[in-house]
């Protein structure tokens, strides 16, 4: 990357900006959770499970639109598609204030998710433009750590907004914050994809890019592993309000419990950034996935026998969420590592698979909420097993290897 980029945007500000952009997605999900009962009541939706569609409709919109933003950002650069998508996000959030029915609200949430797809794709591509190998994993971990500050505080923000106003104000808050991030991006983020490295927007070029992604065994396997991991997480998030409030009767303290879990994921990402250069992405993510799946199995066992007091549930979930932080950031980097020449398309493919797949898995899990934590525990355990299978396919049956974590020079040579 040029000296101009380094001078204009320092590494800390770069990480902060990318994390802020990624946080828009977490905000659009987590700040809504305390408001779901009020939104359902105001718009005539009696079923608690149906209210979860406020989350899943957003996720589906984002997951579908990422496929378009990938080729667009590889053709037109990073800035213009990013700013256009963020503008759509802002417009949909403001329009949702005036939604006359639950169906219209879901449509606007779908459109808001489509705008958020630009952030989902381009933030990852920008990181890949500037970094590679273990350095990329370190930056992704730091970005994920800052990003996780939003789930820590978002439900609490939503609860505070509801104390001083109604659920419409949550959409105002989202729109204003996104507008501030849009302005920060417009002023400070330079173009990171040189013109000479852009791909033509033709059917053949787009198809070739998708072929490159889908035929790379390591990349697609880790991408699928991430899908199962996020599917488990979305399943828990969709029913978290019901678990914490209906089962454990935490009431207004629900945001505190939710924040504690998200905070552990942030701490996990920070520790990952400190040790990933020394230990390597594979060793950390493989160990984390074994921990994730093992403790999910213990959770499922206790849920099935009916012995799951709050202290035990919280302890098991804490270990699982910490493991998630190590696994997610490293597997995301491992899926992008071999695909620097088509970073935008790769981010789009994985964004589509992980967002749509994760939303469908999560929605399926959430819709099976039955007054216990068994559905969520089943989701975590089964998705952990599937993720481990994908990792074994990627690594030809071996865990804890070092792999080929290339240098910047190696990747630059390969891309040309």
N, C-alpha and C positions, 0 to 999 in steps of 0.2 A: 504494500500500500504506500502511497506517496507520502512525502514529508508534509505536504499541505494538509492531508487528512489528520495526521498525528498532531499538527500544530493547532488545527481548528477544534478538534474534539479529543480531549484527553481520554485515557483509558477508563478512569473512574466515571467520567461523565458519559462515555459511550455505554458502559455497563448499566449506569443508572437510567439512561434513556431507553435502551432496549428492554430493560426490566419494567420500566413504566409502561411501555407500549404493550408488552406481554400481559401486564397486570390488568389492562382493560378487559381482557377475557375473563380473568378470575373475578374481577369486580362485577361484571355483568351477570355472573352466576351467583356468587356468594352473598352480595348485598341484598339479593332478592329473597333469600331464605326466610328471614323473620316476617316478611310481608306476605308470604304465600296464603296464609289463612285469611288475611284481610282482603287480598285481591280476589280470592275465591268468593268470599261473602259479598263483596261489592258487585261482582259480575255474575252472580248467580250460579257458582260452581260449588256444589255441596260435597262432592267426593274429594277427599284429601289426596288420593292417588292421582286424580285428574289434574290437580293443581300443579303437579310435578311437570306437566307439559310446558309450563313457562320456562323451565330449564332446558328440557330436551328439544323444544322447537328452536331455541337459540343455537344449541349445539349442532342440530341438523343443518341449519342455514349456513353456519360457518363451515361445516364439513364439506358440503356440496360446493360452495363457492371457491374453496381453496384450489380446486382443480383448474379454475380459470386464472387465478392470480399467479400460479406458477409460471406458465408460458409467458404471461404478460410481463412479469417482472424480469424474466430472462431476455425479453425483447426490448422493453422500454426502460429498463433500469429499475432501481429500487424506489426512488423518491416519488415519482408521479403516481404509480399504482397505490403506494402506501397512503399518500395524502388523500387520494380519491376514496379509498375504502374507509378511511377514518371519518371522512365527511358523511358517508352513507350511514355509518354507525351513529354519529351524532344526530343526524336527521331522524332516524328511526326511533332513537331514544326520546327525542322531544315529541315526536308524533304519538308515541305510546301514552303520553299524558292524557290525550284526548280520545283514547280508544273507547268506543261506545259498547263493546261487547268483548267477551272472552275470546271469541274466534278472531276478531280483528286484532286483539292484543297479541295472540299467538303469531299472526301473520307479520306484525311489526317486529316481534322478537326474532322471527325467522330472518327478516331483512336486516335487522341489527347484527345478527350472526354473520350474514353475508358480508357486511362491511368489516366485521372483525376478522374475517378470513385474510384480509390483506396483512394484518398484524401477525396472524398465526404463521403465514408463509414468509413474509419479508423480514421480520425480525430474525428468524433463524437463518435466512439466506445472507443477511448482512453480517451476522457473526461468522458464518462460513467464508464470506468474502475476505474477512480480515484475519481470521485465525484458522489453524488446523491442528490435528494431532492432540496431544495431551494439553497443549495450551488452549485449544478450543474447548476441551472438556473443563478446564479450569474456569474459563470465562463463562461457559454455560452454567456451571455450578454457582458462580457468583451472581449471575443474572437470575437464576432460579431462586437463590436465597432472597434477593431483593423482591422478586416477584411474589414470593410466599408471604411477604408482609401484608399483602392485600387480603388473602384469606384469613390472616390473623385478625385484622381489624374490620373487614368488610361487614360481617354479620352484626358486629357491634355498632358500626356506622348506621346500618339499616335499622337497628333497634332504636338508636338515638333519633333518627329521622322520624320514625313512627311515633316517638314520644312527643315530638313538637309539631307533627303534621300527619297527613295520610300517605298512602303508598305512592301517590302521584309524584311526591317530592323526591322519591328515590330515582325516578327517571330524570328529573331535573338535575339532580346531583351527578348522575352518570354523564349526561350530555355536557354539563359545564366542565367536568374534569377531563373528558375526552377532548373538548375544545382547547383546553390549556395544553394538553399533550400534543395536539395537532400543531399548535403554534410553536412549541418547543422543537418539534420535528422539522417544521418548515424553516425555522431560523438556524438550527444547529446541525442537523444531520446532512452531510454531503452525499453525493452519489458515490456508491461503493463499487459499482459494476462498470468498468471502462467500456466505451463504445466498441472497441475492437474485440471484446469478449462476449458481446451480446449475440444471441441466437435469433435467426429469422423466425417470424411468426407465420410459418407455413405449416400445412398439414403434415408434410414429411418431417420437418424439423421437430415439431411437437411430438409426433409419433416416435421419432428416433430417441428423443429425450426420455419418454416414458419407457421405451424398450430398455434403455441403459439402466434405468432405475430398477425395473422389474426383473431383469436378468442378473442382477448382482446379488448372489446368494447371501452374503454377509449383511448387506444393507437392508434387503427386504425382510430377512429373518428378524433382525433387530427391530425393524419398523413394526412388524406384526407383534413382536413381544411387547413393545410399547403400547400397542392397541389394547392388548389384553390387560395390561397394567392399568391404563387409564379407564378401561371399562369397569374394572373393579372399583376404582376410586369414584367414578361418576355414579355408580350404583349406590355407594354409601352416601355421597353428597345428596342425591335425590331424596333419600329417606332419612337424612340426618336430623331434620327438624322433628320428624315423628319419633325417631329413636330417642333423642335426648329429652324431648318434651313429653311424649305420650308414655314411653316405657319407663324412663328414669325421672320424670317429673321435675326437670330442671327449670322449666318456665323461662323467665327472663335471663337466667344464667346460661341458657343454650349458647349464645355467642361466645361466652367465656370458654366453655368446653370445646367449641369448634375452633376457637383461636389457639387453644393450647395444642391441639393436634397439628394445625397448620404451622404453628411455631416450631414444633419438632421437625417438620419437614424442612423448614428453613435452616435450622441448626444443622441438620443432616447435610444439606447442600453446601453449607459453609465448610464443614469439616471435610467434605469431599474435595472442595477446591484446594484445601491445604495439603492433601495427601495424594491426589490423583496423579501428579507428575511422577511421584516416587513409586507408587504401587501399580498404577496403570488402570485404564478404564475397565478392562475385562475382569480383572481380579475383584475389583470393588463391586461391579454390578452383579457378577455371578454369586458372590457371597451374600450380597443384599437380597437377591432373589430367593436363595435358599432360606434365609431368615424370614423373609416375607411369607413364603408359602408354608413354612413350618409353623410359625406362630398363628397363621390363619387357620391351619388344621386344628391347633389347640383351641382357638376361639370357637370353631365350629363344633368341636366335641362338647365343650361346656354349654354352648347354646342348645345343643340337641338334648342334653340331659337335664336342662332347665336350671342349672346353677351358674348364673352370671350376674353377680352383684356389680354395682357400678365400679367399685375399685378394681375388680378383676377385668371387667370389660375395658376400662380405661387403660390399665396396664398393658394388656395384650395389644390394643389398638395403637398405643404409643410406640411399641417396638415395630409394629407393622408399618406405621407411617414414617418412622425414622428410616427403615429399610427402603421404603418407597423413594425417599429423597435421594439416596445413593443410586438406586437402580435406574430411576427415570432419567436423570440428567446424563448419566454415562451411556445409557442405551440410545438416547437421542443423538449424542455425539457419534456413537459407533455406527448408527444408521446413515449419518451424513458424511462420515469420514471418507469413504471411497468415491464420493460423487461431487467433488468440488467444481467440475466443469459444467455441471447441470444443477447447481445448488438450488435455484428457484424452483425448477420442476421437481427435484427431489423433495424439497420442503413441502411442495403442494401435494405430492403423492402421499407422503407420510402424514401430512396434515389431514388429508381426506380420509385415509384409512383409520387413523387414530381418533379423529373427531367423530366421524359418522359411526365407525365401529364402536368406539367408546360410548357414544350417546345411545346407540341401540342396545348395547349390552347393559349399560347403566339404567336405561329406561325399563328394560325387561326385569332387571333385578328390583328396581324401585317399585314397579307395579305389583310385585309379589310380596310387598310388605304385609305381614300378617299379625302385627302386634308383638313380634319377637325379632331378635337380631339374626335368626337363622338364614333368611334370604341374603342379607349382606355378607355374613360369614361364608356362606356357600359361594357367593360371587368372588370374594377375595381368594379363597382356596382354589377353586376351579380355574380362575384366571391365572393364578400363580403357577399352577401346573402347566397350563398351555404356554405361558411365557417361557418356562424352563425348557419345554420341548422345542420352541423356536430357537432358543439360545444353543441348544445341542445341535440343531440342524446347521446353524450359522458356523459353529466351531467344529463341525464334523465329529460330534460325540464327545468332545473334551471340554472340560471346564477349567477356569483359572489360568488359561494361557496368556501370553503377552500379545500375540498377534502382530499385525503390521501397522503400528501407530506411526504413520509417516511424518516426515519433517515437511515444513513449508516448501523447501526446495524440491523435494521429491514429488509433491503434489502439483507444483507449478509445472514441472517437467512433464508429468503425466497428462495434465490438462491440455498441453500444447502438442 
